[in-house]
Amino acid sequence: RHTMEGMVALLLSSGRPVDKVMCQAFEMVVGGSFSPADNLRIMNEKLLDEIIAFLLPQMNTPLQLEALKKLEMLVHHTPYNAYLLTCGSGRSKNESRSSGKSFNMLLELLLFLTDEPVFDQTLKVVYKLGKNSLSIGNIKHYMASMAQVFHQDLQQHKNSYLPVISMDSRFVKMIQRLQQLLHDGTIATAFFDFDGKNSGLAMAPIDSWPNHSYTIATWIRLETPS
């Protein structure tokens, strides 16, 4: 199976159209046809990381936008895909389940994007990923990327009379997306912090115990602060 590095090298040496390489790569990611009508489930997580790292930088603006929209389609199709991109599969013993490699790679990509529509679309994908699943590590990486973007904007306007912080600046756009993420009504509005001392949830009293069964539905996510 070819890696994306090999496919890009082949593209550069043979002149193969980038759009053909991109379509084939996304089909390899889902293990079949890539269409909104299909059950788009990520089957090759590492290959998708390589698309972000090695193929996206080789594309022109229209193809970058098309690739990012395909990535957005993957995120939108099933929460499993979004969880995989933000938290990782954790299949390997050396791989942290909270690594969020794809999510963090997209954040790093923001630092090198000069085209405004591509930056905006990448930030949109990051936002949609964050709506589904976000770890402490993801948030830290987002804040670090914001600081780097601000530093880049500061250097860019060092000898300019224009203000560094404008409403259309990359830094402000990242702040706005973060605010939307934190105030989005679809994410959890209440959290429980179990510190190990007197930790627990008190159930409401049961007047009459059910004759057949009793079901409790909940979800839980464990993280380390580091």
ABEGO torsion letter per residue (X at the ends): XBBAAAAAAAAAAAGBBAAAAAAAAAAAAAGEBBBAABBBBBABAAAAAAAAAAAAAABBAAAAAAAAAAAAAAAAABAAAAAAAAAEAGABAABBAAAGAAAAAAAAAAAABABAAAAAAAAAAAAAAAAABBBAAAAAAAAAAAAAAAAAAAAAAAABABBABBAABAAAAAAAAAAAAAABAABBABBBBBAGBGBEBBBBBBABBBAABBBBBBBBBBBBAX
